[in-house]
Amino acid sequence: MKYLKFLAVGIFFGIVMYKSEAASWFRIYEMFHFASFHMYGIIGSAVIIGLIGVQLIKRNDIKAFDNQEMCLTPKKLGIYRYLIGGTIFGLGWALTGACPGPMFVLAGAGFYSILVVIAGSILGTLAYGLLHKKLPH
């Protein structure tokens, strides 16, 4: 019962992703070919909303759901990790037609071939968990 609110937010997120066509392979294909502004608008809106949310948390000392303080520590700047990580993420997105959010939406919509991608992402997360101490951060 404690996690029901998170399930509700996840279901709402999935419906929004599906209805806005953000989970559509064709929309992602159009975006990577610069043929449509649709996905750039969705991504840009998410960045702006995230920016506003983080600034509100920082300036108003907003607490988490369980009344714990949110700690937003600044990260050390480094160009290579962002270039390498962004390239890997972008290649995966372009090859599969889905970033992590819509993967589960696509599985729920009946596109079961995405389960191979989900399994690959879980294996990649496991590999990172095993190797993260040896990687430059």
N, C-alpha and C positions, 0 to 999 in steps of 0.2 A: 504494500500500500504506500510505503514511503517513496518509492520510485515511480509512482503512477504519473506524477506531474512531468517527469522527464520523458516517459513514454508518450504522453499527450503532445508535448512539444515536438518530439521526433516524428509522430504521425502528421502533425500540422506541417512541419518542415517538408516531409515527403510529398504531401498533397500540393504544397506551393511549388516544389521543384517539378512535379509532374505537370501541373496545370500551366506553369510558365514556360514549359518546354525546355527547361534547363537540363533535363535528363535526356533530351533527344539527341541521338547521334547526328542527325542531319543538321541540327542547330550548331553543334560543336564543329562539324565539318565546314559549315558556312563561316563560322568565326575564324577558323584557322586559314581559310582562303580569303578573308577580309571581304566576304560577300554580303554580310549582314551585321547590323549594329546590335541586334537583339541580345546576344550573350554579353557583349561589352557593357551594355546598359545594366544587365543583372549583376555582373561582377563589380562594376563601378558603384552601383547602389549598395552592395554589400560592404565594399571598402569604406564608403562614406558613413554608413550606419555603424560599422565597427569602430571607426575613428571617433565618431561622436560618443559612442558608448564608453570607450576607454578614457576619453577626456572627462566624461561625467564621473566615472569611477575615481579617477585621480583627484579631481577637484572637490568632490563632495564627500569623500571618504565613505563610499557606499559599501555596505557589508554583503557577504554572500547569503544564500538562503538560510543557512544554519547559524547566522550571525557571526561568522568568522570574518576576520579582516582579509581583504584581497591584497596580495602582494604582487605588484607589477614591477619587477626588477628590470632595469635597462640592460640590454645585451651589448657585448663588445662588437663594434663594427668590423666586418670582414667581407671583402668582395668575393673571394674565391668560394667560400662555402655557400653563398647565395647563388652564384653562377652555376656551381656544380649541382646543388640541390634543385634549383629552378629548372635546369636543363633535364635532369632525371625526371622530375615531376611532369614537365611539359611533354617529354617524349612518351612517358607512360600515358598521359592524357590523350595525346594525339594518336597513339597506337591502339588504345582500347576504346576511345570515344567516351570516356567517363572519368571524372575525378572522384575522389572518395565519397562525397555526398550523394551523388546520384546512383552510385553502384547499387545500394540497397533499394533505392526507389525502382530501379530497373528490374531487380530480382522480384520485388513485390508486384511489378506490373506484368510479370510473366516472361521476361526475357532471360531465360535460364542460362544462356551461354555466358552471362555476366558472372555466374558462380565461379567460373575458371579465373576470372580477374580478381574476384574477392579472395579466392584461395591464394592467388599470387601475392596479393597485398598483405594478407596475413603472414605468409612466409617471409615477405620482405620486412615486415615489422619485427618478426621473430629474429631474422638475421641482424637487423639493426640493434635489437636488444642484446644480442650476443656480442656484437662488435663495437658498440658505442664507446666503450672505454679506450679503444685503440684508434678511434677516428678523431681528427682535429675538430674541436668545437670552438 
